[in-house]
Amino acid sequence: MALLSSGPKWPTLPDYFHDWALVDVETSGLRPGRDRVLSLAILTLDAQGNQTGEFSTLLNPGCDPGPVHVHGLTPDRLVGAPTFEEIAPQVGALLSSRVLVAHNAQFDYDFLAHEFAHVRSWVPVSRRLCTLALNRLVGPSTPDLKLGTLAAHYGVHQEKAHDAQDDVRVLSGILRGSLSAAEQLGLALPLLECPPRQDYRPYVPKTPCAYRNPGRLASGGPLVQGMKVAITGDTRVAREELVARSVAAGLNMMTSVSGQTSVIVSNDPGAGSAKLKRAANEGVPLVDEPTYLRLLEAVEPGQAKGAARQGSTAPTAPPAPTPAVPTQRSATPAASVARADQPLTGRRVLVLGGTHDEAVEARARAVALGASAAVNLSASVSDVVVLPGGEADRRMSRVATLGLRVYDAAWLLAPTTSAMPASARNAAASRPDTAAVLVRGAVLDLTDTGTAWTVAAVWRQQAVCDVDVVAFAVDAGEQVAGDEDFVFYGAPEHPDGTVRLTPDGPTEQAVTADLERLPLEVHRVVVAAAIDGAATFADVGAIEITATCGIGAAPTARATLDAATTERTMILAELYRRGDGWRLRAVGQGYDHGLADLARGYGVDVAE
């Protein structure tokens, strides 16, 4: 049943009044900059929700159309279609001065940005709204948040999935229903600033090294295929040519120095660069460019990845550290069934008010009783615990309107679980949350590693400071192989696309990892959060993380993490190898130092 018993009305809150440009693209693949747009549809609405324009077209991408079985756009259908360059002025006019809206908006925005970059222009959008992110905040009573599922929930008829024109029409109904639901909950819209950019470049993958790292370059010894090589400072041979010749010889060229680096090349060993300092600390041998060029002429064969080492059995991953609380559950959660010691299983509890320590204790108690601890008011919240001072929280009026049960801290000592009153519009009681609830240190086996996994972090909408989510792809020595293995706002995607950051709004950011495609050297993907300036996580409050397999799928696991009072960075979660599989660990370890120190600890070359 939808949140609203009748068709949703357009919201009346002034903060929701924007001119909208609803967008959907069908593409030849999933990588912006490498793949192209095949079909584009745009529908524009005014601030009152009235349709003001519509545009749709097929496009000639100048390349193979890719998965025809998904979008149905065969080469024959695209013959005679215009190129993006021909329609760019019209598309730009429709997008200009409007908020771009899409389901999984990062995807559509990035493809449009690259298409505009191809014609030496930029996408004229300054803000966007993702309906997927909006509905994660709303928390409707749906099995997942896919476009078709939300269409049924909000009463929108879907005629043809993966058809841009029909999808954008469906999106308009979902936007209407989502805005109405968000208004009922008093949510701030997750509008994301995205000023016009011209720095999008075509996708250029890093050439993977096919050989195992044989270790350090021995004094007077040869280079061996698979050795990790870093270059710092000026070179006589163009850097690009030097790297190309090295890659062709089977060497693994790195952009930073770690304990796994085999050799560093420099013509000025006294320069004092960060790479040279790190190399000296790690004992990495150093050679000058003439010596390196001589060694490059006689690189010895290495051992191919995947081949068993001589005299050994097949390699196994080192055991992961024992979690503080060794809770393990399958990545396919069963239906939630409350146990006697966990009477709140399947419920979502929101804690309001109290001191930092009181709120932390209340959330921990709710989780111990089987509930998941929400950080924002949503349609999935089933119970609200009000601590001293919580009565003044602006969300209390919405709680009363929704008919949610309200308790004091004593309820968590002996909770009752009676059904909510019939007047409550919240559907959580009839659809318990089936995601596994992880406490700090708990682990989860990920059974489906053929699909990308997303770890999303969300914090309360009234946070007084900005939070940045980052990721590190590290080896068995807990070090990055190169600076590109540090994914953050300024470099939101690994060059090979296996790890990427998706900011979905001011209070939500996510890291997606394609576990099946990650290089064998990557043993762990560390997801962390950092605060810039003097604020700490005590000012932010709890951060809720969710783990999801696939875009729009229901969360497989949740964890709500509270730092203490002084931390400015926090490790949220880790995806790590365990034998032939992968696991997720909820970490929640905070540090007083900033992001730069955290990154240096993982081997990232951060300028002073």
C-alpha positions, -999 to 999 in steps of 0.1 A, spaced: 0 0 0 13 34 -9 20 61 17 -10 81 4 -45 66 1 -53 88 -28 -32 102 -57 -3 122 -44 -7 160 -46 21 183 -56 39 196 -25 32 230 -11 65 236 8 84 266 -8 116 246 -5 102 221 -30 95 247 -57 119 243 -86 118 241 -123 126 205 -131 142 186 -161 135 149 -158 160 129 -178 165 93 -189 192 78 -211 197 44 -226 234 37 -233 257 13 -250 273 3 -217 278 13 -181 310 34 -183 306 72 -191 335 83 -213 338 49 -228 302 41 -238 277 64 -255 241 75 -252 218 57 -276 185 73 -266 176 104 -246 143 117 -233 137 149 -213 104 161 -197 103 195 -181 80 206 -153 74 240 -136 75 246 -99 38 235 -96 44 202 -114 28 213 -147 45 198 -178 61 226 -199 81 206 -225 90 172 -238 118 159 -260 130 124 -270 152 110 -297 173 81 -307 210 89 -313 237 76 -336 266 68 -312 292 59 -338 299 27 -320 284 -7 -312 251 -3 -294 260 -29 -268 234 -49 -249 206 -49 -274 187 -75 -254 183 -49 -226 174 -17 -246 163 -32 -279 182 -5 -299 197 -24 -328 221 -8 -353 193 -8 -379 171 12 -355 198 38 -350 206 43 -387 197 79 -397 194 90 -360 211 124 -352 244 126 -334 246 142 -300 264 172 -315 233 179 -337 209 180 -307 232 195 -281 218 231 -284 182 219 -279 192 196 -250 212 224 -234 182 248 -236 159 222 -219 184 216 -190 195 252 -184 182 268 -152 164 236 -141 171 209 -116 180 177 -133 160 147 -120 169 111 -128 166 77 -111 203 70 -101 211 105 -113 249 102 -111 246 77 -141 225 100 -163 244 132 -153 279 116 -160 268 103 -194 253 137 -204 285 155 -191 307 133 -213 284 137 -243 287 175 -240 325 172 -235 327 153 -268 313 184 -285 336 207 -265 309 220 -242 295 213 -208 262 201 -193 244 233 -182 232 219 -149 240 234 -115 219 210 -93 204 176 -95 180 154 -76 182 116 -75 148 99 -70 166 68 -58 184 88 -31 152 106 -22 134 74 -17 162 60 4 154 89 27 116 84 24 119 47 31 86 35 14 72 1 22 85 -15 -10 107 -46 -15 133 -25 -33 137 10 -49 139 1 -85 120 22 -110 93 -3 -117 87 -11 -80 84 26 -71 61 31 -101 37 5 -87 40 20 -52 31 55 -63 4 43 -87 22 50 -120 16 27 -150 48 15 -166 44 4 -202 79 -4 -214 109 -7 -192 143 5 -206 125 28 -230 138 63 -224 105 81 -234 83 58 -212 109 58 -183 109 96 -181 71 97 -181 71 71 -153 97 92 -135 74 122 -135 48 102 -115 75 89 -91 88 124 -86 53 136 -77 47 108 -52 82 110 -38 79 148 -32 46 143 -15 59 116 8 90 137 16 68 166 25 48 145 49 80 135 67 94 170 66 125 160 47 150 184 31 154 174 -5 188 158 -12 197 184 -39 233 180 -50 253 209 -63 270 201 -96 284 232 -112 292 230 -149 324 211 -156 346 209 -187 372 185 -173 355 153 -183 379 132 -204 373 100 -223 378 68 -203 414 56 -205 419 24 -185 451 16 -167 469 -13 -184 468 -41 -158 500 -60 -151 498 -97 -160 525 -108 -137 530 -113 -99 552 -90 -80 585 -108 -75 597 -84 -49 625 -58 -46 652 -52 -73 684 -68 -60 716 -48 -61 732 -55 -94 703 -78 -104 678 -76 -133 643 -62 -135 617 -90 -135 583 -88 -150 557 -79 -124 580 -56 -104 563 -24 -91 581 7 -104 576 43 -93 591 73 -111 596 107 -94 609 140 -107 620 151 -142 631 125 -168 651 129 -200 628 105 -218 592 118 -219 574 103 -188 546 90 -210 571 71 -233 590 58 -203 559 44 -187 547 29 -221 581 11 -226 579 -2 -190 544 -15 -193 553 -32 -227 581 -49 -209 557 -64 -183 564 -40 -154 537 -27 -131 539 11 -131 528 28 -99 520 64 -91 530 62 -54 555 43 -32 546 16 -7 563 -13 11 555 -34 -20 574 -11 -44 603 -29 -62 623 1 -73 620 39 -76 635 58 -105 649 93 -99 675 116 -114 677 138 -83 679 116 -51 683 147 -30 651 163 -41 632 154 -9 600 146 -26 573 127 -7 579 96 -29 616 96 -21 610 101 16 586 71 16 611 50 -4 638 58 21 616 48 50 605 16 33 640 7 21 630 7 -15 661 6 -38 667 37 -60 682 39 -95 687 68 -119 672 70 -153 702 58 -174 705 27 -152 668 20 -154 669 23 -192 698 -2 -193 679 -26 -171 648 -21 -192 666 -37 -222 668 -70 -204 638 -76 -183 636 -112 -172 604 -133 -175 580 -132 -145 553 -155 -132 518 -150 -147 490 -142 -123 468 -172 -117 497 -197 -121 506 -217 -90 539 -207 -74 566 -233 -79 568 -258 -51 536 -245 -35 499 -252 -34 473 -227 -47 476 -195 -27 451 -186 -1 442 -152 12 456 -144 47 430 -147 74 412 -115 82 415 -100 117 391 -115 142 362 -91 145 355 -76 179 320 -91 178 322 -122 155 286 -120 142 282 -138 109 252 -140 87 244 -150 52 242 -123 26 207 -135 18 188 -126 50 159 -147 60 126 -132 71 130 -114 104 117 -134 133 119 -118 168 136 -139 194 129 -136 231 161 -117 237 156 -95 206 119 -85 207 126 -55 183 138 -75 154 126 -60 121 118 -26 136 134 8 130 140 30 160 147 67 158 163 83 189 157 120 195 174 143 220 197 135 249 234 141 252 258 125 228 266 96 253 229 91 261 219 89 224 248 65 218 237 43 246 200 43 235 209 34 199 232 6 211 204 -8 233 179 -7 204 203 -26 182 210 -52 210 172 -58 211 173 -66 173 162 -32 159 181 -11 134 188 25 145 176 51 121 193 85 119 165 104 100 127 102 102 115 81 73 84 60 64 103 29 76 106 42 112 84 21 135 93 36 169 106 68 183 125 71 216 126 106 230 154 115 255 156 147 275 154 177 252 140 156 223 106 171 227 119 203 211 131 184 180 114 199 149 106 163 137 82 157 167 54 174 149 58 150 119 60 121 143 26 131 157 11 135 123 23 101 112 9 85 144 41 69 154 44 55 190 67 76 212 86 62 242 111 74 268 144 57 275 128 33 300 110 15 271 143 2 259 147 -17 292 115 -37 287 100 -29 253 65 -37 243 58 -44 206 21 -38 203 9 -29 168 8 7 158 -26 24 157 -47 21 126 -43 59 120 -6 56 115 4 61 79 37 43 84 39 9 69 69 -4 87 49 -26 111 35 -46 83 68 -49 64 96 -56 89 131 -46 78 148 -78 67 183 -64 64 209 -80 87 217 -56 115 254 -55 122 270 -42 153 305 -28 154 330 -54 144 304 -78 129 310 -95 96 288 -107 68 296 -132 40 288 -118 6 275 -147 -15 268 -128 -47 301 -112 -58 292 -112 -95 272 -80 -90 287 -47 -77 282 -40 -40 275 -5 -27 282 7 8 262 39 15 266 62 44 239 86 56 238 110 85 212 133 100 199 161 78 205 187 105 243 180 106 263 212 113 293 203 91 302 186 58 312 149 58 333 134 30 332 96 23 363 81 7 377 47 -1 411 30 -3 418 -2 -23 447 -17 -4 469 -48 -7 478 -75 19 501 -49 35 472 -24 40 488 -1 14 475 14 -18 494 3 -49 491 39 -63 474 72 -57 446 61 -80 436 35 -54 425 64 -32 389 74 -43 375 107 -30 356 137 -41 384 151 -63 390 116 -79 357 98 -76 365 68 -97 394 44 -100 408 44 -135 396 9 -142 361 16 -128 362 -11 -101 357 14 -72 338 46 -75 323 72 -52 287 84 -57 275 115 -38 237 113 -37 230 144 -17 243 166 11 239 139 37 245 107 18 275 93 -1 282 58 -14 311 37 -25 305 10 -51 330 -18 -56 329 -43 -85 344 -72 -65 347 -96 -94 368 -72 -114 391 -60 -86 427 -69 -92 440 -99 -72 464 -75 -55 435 -57 -38 427 -75 -6 405 -49 9 384 -19 1 383 4 31 353 29 33 359 59 55 345 92 64 362 125 72 352 159 86 370 190 74 377 218 100 373 218 137 340 198 139 340 162 151 317 132 147 301 142 180 287 172 161 275 149 133 260 121 154 255 86 142 262 75 107 242 47 92 257 24 66 239 1 43 253 -26 20 234 -33 -12 240 -57 -40 229 -40 -73 213 -6 -80 180 0 -63 180 -33 -45 169 -36 -9 197 -33 17 213 -66 26 228 -52 58 227 -21 80 249 -8 108 246 24 128 280 37 140 287 62 167 321 77 172 331 92 206 336 129 209 368 140 194 372 120 161 375 137 128 380 106 106 363 72 109 367 38 92 331 29 85 333 -5 68 356 -29 49 350 -52 20 377 -79 22 388 -112 7 382 -143 27 395 -174 8 377 -174 -26 350 -151 -14 344 -116 1 331 -103 34 317 -71 47 328 -58 82 312 -29 100 341 -11 117 332 22 133 368 30 143 374 67 148 406 88 148 414 123 160 436 132 130 423 144 96 419 129 62 455 137 50 470 116 79 445 88 73 455 87 36 492 87 44 487 58 67 475 38 37 504 49 15 488 77 -4 513 104 -15 497 135 1 514 168 -4 524 187 28 
